[in-house]
């Protein structure tokens, strides 16, 4: 993943599972900018 501020390579520094099933990740780039993402699982075909 790249940093939204400076476009440098970013690495995951923390991952947490939330109660709603989503995943929160904290990233840090080579220039020490930090940012977060939230990932929610997508239902697959046949799932209800």
Buried (B, 14 or more C-beta within 10 A) or exposed (E): EEBEEEEEEBEEEEEEEEEEEEEEBBBBBEEEBEBEEEEEEEEEEEEE
